[in-house]
Amino acid sequence: MNRGGFSWKRLLGVSKAKSRISRSIGIPFTKSGRQRKIGKIVTGGGCLVVMGFWTVSTMTLLLIITKLIHC
């Protein structure tokens, strides 16, 4: 059973500083935290925003190409 251990980072306050910064900017420092945040955005309606962006971008590009062909 792990009973904890000594940590220089905890002693010097690095862990607390990282925690405060990540909470204030809203972006986790850990890889799993960032992946979890992106997953929430995508499944929580963010996917529709991305799909809308790509649809509008594609349509705009097609309109520009057709205008250039007809000139």
Secondary structure, DSSP 8 states (H G I E B T S, - for coil): -------HHHHHTHHHHHHHHHHHHT--SSHHHHHHHHHHHIIIIIHHHHHHHHHHHHHHHHHHHHHHHH-
